[in-house]
């Protein structure tokens, strides 16, 4: 069951929302729901990836600055 939630937007943001809703044939509320769902999915993914990095560091799995520089130099060579 979905509950209603009131959100206020400044006029510029509301105009963008209305434009996207109009261009996509969806209501403004559906655009907001879709955007929030996408952002929450991204946030969950990002947090998992950061935790993977932290876990790798905790296990001592990392490369030092010189190795990073060497890899970047190699990648950027024409």
Buried (B, 14 or more C-beta within 10 A) or exposed (E): EEEEEEEEEEEEEEEEBEEBBEEEEBEBBEBBEEEEEEEEEEEEEEEEEEEEEEEEEEEEEEEEEEEEEEEEEEEEEE
